[in-house]
Amino acid sequence: MEKSPFSPKFYQNDNRSPVTEFIDSLAKNEQATVQRKIQLHAMMGTALTYPHTRHIESKLWELRVNANGRFIRLFYFMRGNEIIYLHGVTKSRDKHLNSDIEIAKGRVNDLLNIK
């Protein structure tokens, strides 16, 4: 298999990875769909555009996954050739909760050492 030009990473805090925990909480078929989308994202990086990804604000983006009608979103940001996944949600409404966006922004700031 060809090496991906982009490297997926998962935010960690206190030896926990909230995104990995979120993915693990999904049904097995949803986990497989999310993993395939992450692999596609790693292969294409910034060339993967809407409807697969969408810009939220500033450095924050979302990877959009449709798993059998359930809308799963992984918030991420790019640092060089790294795709750093910050927060995962199952979307049940048209707009994201501000609290989910704030969690993801706080994790960007944590990684960039912005207080």
Residue, then its C-alpha position, 0 to 999 in steps of 0.5 A: m500500500e502506498k504511503s499517505p502524504f498526510s499523517p493523521k494524529f489524534y489529540q491527547n490530553d492526560n494520556r487520553s484521546p477523546v477522539t479515539e474514545f468517541i470513535d470506539s463508542l460508535a457501532k462497528n459499521e460506523q467505526a469502519t466508515v470513519q476509519r475509511k474516511i480518515q484514510l481517504h483524508a490522509m491520502m488527499g489532505t487539503a485536496l479533499t474538499y466539500p462535501h467531505t470536509r468543511h471549513i468552520e473558522s480560522k484553523l478549524w475544519e470538520l471531516r464529514v462522515n455519513a454512516n448509514g444516515r448518521f452524520i458524524r463529524l470530526f473537528y481537525f486542524m492541519r499542522g504541516n503534513e499532520i491532520i490533527y483530529l480534535h473532537g468528534v460528534t454525532k450531528s443531530r441538528d443543522k448546526h453544531l453546538n457552540s460548545d463542540i466548536e469551543i472544545a475543538k478551538g480550545r484543543v487547537n489553542d492547547l496544541l499551539n500553546i495559546k492561553 
